């Protein structure tokens, strides 16, 4: 496993002093369940030097944001699938938060083209903070067994054993390669299954998604079929993290990068797991079956019905994916929400589910 001292090698020393004056920040996916609290943090910052741009897919959400007349926030209507628009917006930004879709390789390539254009003009490496998922750690257990394997974000050799065929991995590797080519410094944040109530101005104004779409999809499918859903025997173990604490880590990471702290790893050393605890999937299922009905494993036909075109999500529900956030904690991230809080939050959502 890599030590913290290895983060101080010359290849990992962060940027130049020019970054301390950076102003332009682009948010892609800033109204999502995870992205909303992060964008809210920057909107609410007391910093007149920040010039924020949010790419918003929904015209209704964009209109709500514009009516708030928020200082320093520019709202652009469009999708992360619009390659030309994304490339242009990214080319105008010093920092890019990519939080829309960790499986969209074409969108990632649009972002990377824009980052490269920015570097060619400014000769300063833009910052790319990309939101991935710990689904890339999956082992294909299909709920049949628990695993003792723990991935550490300090153990790069271990992470590099993950093949490109793993969920999200092709996007992560494309972003790592861009860093190695020298035109960006990139940081990949990988939360586990995220839970909790989001906070911030976007949540208060009803602009962001209020719930985790993966958990919501699982609960909805369970109620629809009249049986709590699972893969196999639900013996797999997955990492979890509170949504506010995910935003905490991202903000700490950003501040550390801008402050030019030499311990900040980027590129192949720039993975940041966001996991405060593990949960046995069987315990999750137990909460859901309290109202949805006695547990029953999903058939493949049901997986395709309830989670169409989402093979990474189908796998995630049955995979082991345990993560040690050693690098994240070394930055000063101190999560307190653990397995008990996750199950309480899930129980509350299940109990208030509208039949």
N, C-alpha and C positions, 0 to 999 in steps of 0.2 A: 504494500500500500504506500502511496506517495505521502511524504511528510509535508507539513506546512512550510518547512524551509525551502522545499522545491518550488514553491510558488514565487519565490523571490529571484529566480533565475532571470537573466537579461531578457529572454524571450517572453517573459510574463510581466515585465514592468510596464505599467499602464501608461499609454498615450503621451501627450505633451502638455505643457502648461497651458497651451491654447484651449484645451478642453474646459478649463475652469471658467471660461467666459461664454460657453456655448448657450445658445438661446432657443433654437428651433427644435421642437420635439414633436414627432408624429406618432399618433396612436392608431393602430389598426386593430379593431376588435375591442375598442374602449367602452362599449356598452354591453359587453357580455357579462356573465356571472362573475368571472374572475377579473376581467378587464375593467369593469365598472368601478370597483373600489380603488383600483390603481389610478385610473384617470381622475377620479374624485380627489385623490391625495394631491395630485399636481394642480388641479384647479383651485384647491383650498390652500395651497402654499402661499406664504407671504413673500413672494419673489417677483418683482416687476420685470426681471430680466428674462422670464420664461415666455416664450411664444409657442403656444400649444395649437396643434392641428389634430382634429379627430375625423377620421374617415368613417362615416356612418351610412350603413346600408339602408336603414329605414327612414323614409322622408318624414314620418310622424315623429320619430325620436329626434331627428335633426331639427325639426320645427320647434319642439319643446326646448331643446338646448339653446337655440337662437333666441327664443323669447326670454330666457333667463338672463340674457345680456351679460354673460360671464366675461370678466376681464381677461384678455389675452388668449381667448379660445376662438379659433377659427374652425367652423364646421363645414365639411365637404361631404356632399351626398354621393355615394358610390360604393362599389363592392370591391373586396380584395381580389375578385376574379377579373377585374378590369385591369389588364396588364399595363396598358399605356398610362392610365391614371395613377396607378400605384407606383410605377417607375418614376413618374414625374414628381409626385409628392415626396417620395423617399429621397430623390436627388436634391430636394430643397431642405432637408432636415439634417441636423447634427446628431440627433438621437432618434432611433426608431424602436417603438415597442410593437412587436409582432405578436398579436394575441388572438387572431381570428380562427385559424384552423391549422393545427400542427401536422395534418396529413396532406396538405395541399402543396405539392412540390412546385407546381407552376406558379402559384402565388409567391412562394419563397424565392424562386428564380427572378420574378419581377422585382421583388424587394432587393435582391442582391445586385441586379443591374443598376437600380437606382442608387444604391450605396456606392457602387464603383464609380458612377458618374459624379457623385458628390466628392469623392476622394480626388478624382482627376482634376476637379476645379479648385478645391480648397487645399489639397495636399495635406489634409488632416484626416486621420482615419475616423469615419463616423462610428458611432456606437450602435450596435444592434443587440437588443435584448429580446430573445425569442422565447415564447411560452410553449413548452412541449408537455409531455406527460410521462409518468412512470410506466405507462403501458408498454414502453419499449423493453422493460425488464421481464416481460411475461415468459413463462416456461412451458406453455402448452399443457398445463396440468388438467384442464377441463374439470376442475373441481374434485379430482380424484384423490389428491394428497396435499399435505402441507409441506413447505420447504423451509429449511434452515438457512438457505442462501440469502445473504444480505449484501446488496450492492452499496458501495461507498462512493460518494462524489469526489473523494480524494484518490480513489484507486482507478487511475485512468487505464491501466493495463486491463483491469477487469471490465471496465465499460467498453473498451475497444474489442472485447470478445463478442459483443452483441452484433449479429449479422445485419446486413442492410435490409433483410427481409422482415425484421422485427417491426411492429407498428411504430410509426413516426420516425423510424431510424433513417430512412432515405433523406428526409428533410433535414434532420439534425446533421448528417454527414455533409450535405451540400453547404450548410452554413459554416461548419468547421473548416471545410476546404477554402471557403472565401477568406476566412481569417488567415489561413496559412499562406494565401496568395498576397497578403499584405495590404489590402485596401479597406479593411474594417477590423474592429475589435468586436468580437461577438461573445455573448453570454447566453447560455441556454438554461432556463429555469424549468424544473421538472417536478410539479406537484403530484402527490398521490390523488386519491379520491377526495375531492374538496367538498366540504360541508359548511353549514352555518348560514347565518343571515348577513348579507352584505350591508355595509354602512357607507355613508358619504352622501354628497349632494345628488349624485345620479340615482341612488337608491331612494332617497327622500322624494325626489321629483318623479319617480316612476319611469325613468329613462332607460334603466338597465334591466337585464334579465335577473329576476330575483332568486332563481333556484338553479341548482346543478342539473343540466339537461340529462346527464347519464343516470343520476339517481331518480329523477322524475320519470324517465322512460322505463326504468325497472319497476318502480312502484305502479305506474299506470298499467304496464303489461300484467303485473301480478293481480291487480284488481279486475282487469278485463277478463282474464282467464279463470278467476276465482281460486287461485292458488299462488302462493309466494313462489316466485321464479328463482332458479339457480342453475348452475352448470354442474352436472354430476352430483356428487355428495356435498358440495359446498365446503370442502376441506381446505381450500386455498386461502392464503393470507395476503392481504394487500395493504399498502401504505395509505394513510389518510392525513389530511391537513385542513385546518380551519381557514375559511376564505379571507378573514381579516388578517390572519397570520401569514398567509401567502402574500398579501399586499405589503405587510411589514417587511418581509424578506426582499421583495422587489425594490422597495424604497431604500432599504439599507444598501442593497447592491448598487443602485444608481448613485447614491450619495458617495459611496466608497470609490466608485469609478471616477466620478467627477472630481473628487478630492485627490485623485492620482495616488491612491494608496498602493504601495508596491506589492502587497500580498494578494492582490486581486488577480486570480487566474482567468485567462480568456483563451479562445481557440480550443485546442484539444484539452486544455486544462480548465476550461470554463463551463463545466457542468455544475449546476447548483440544485441538488435535490431539496424538495420541500415536503418533509415527512415528519410529523410530530409523534406518530404512533402507528401500530399495526392493528388490523382487525381481521379476525377469522370470519370468512364470508358466511359461515353457518350462523354466527351471532347476528349478522345483518339480516339474514333470512328469517330468523326467529322473530325479530321485531316486525317485519312486514307481514308474516303469517298471522299475527295477532288480530289483524282485521281483514286481510285479503283472502285468507283461507289456507288450509294446510299445504305445506310446501310440496312442490313437485318439480322435477328437473325439466328444463326446456327441451323440447325436441328441436331438431334442426329446422323443421318447418316453422315452428313457433319463433325461433330466433330470427328467421328471415322475414316473418310477418311483423313482429314487434320492433325489430331493429334492422330495417331494410338498408342495404348498402352500407352497413356499419360493421364490417368484419372485425375491426380492431376493438370495438366495444363488446361484441359477442365474445371475443377471446378474453378481454379484460375481466369479465364477470367470472371466468373460471380459472384465470392464471394466478400464480403466486407472483408478487411484485413487491419486494421489501427493500426499503431504501434508508441508508444512513446519511443524514444531512450534515456530515462533518465539516465540509467546506462552508456550507451556509452558516452553521453555528460559529465557525471561526471568524465570520464577519461581525458577530454580535447578535445574530438572530436567536431569540429565546422564546420558543413557543411554549404555551402552557396547556393548550387544549389537546386532549389525548383520546384514547378509545372510549372512555366513559362519556365524554362530551359528544363524541360522534354519535354514539348509540342513542343518547338523549335527544339530540337534534333530529335524528332519523325517526325516533318514536313520535316526536311532536308532529313531524310532517305526515306520518302515517295516520295518526289520530285525527288530524284535521283534513284528511283527504276527502274531497267531495265525491260521493258515490253517484 
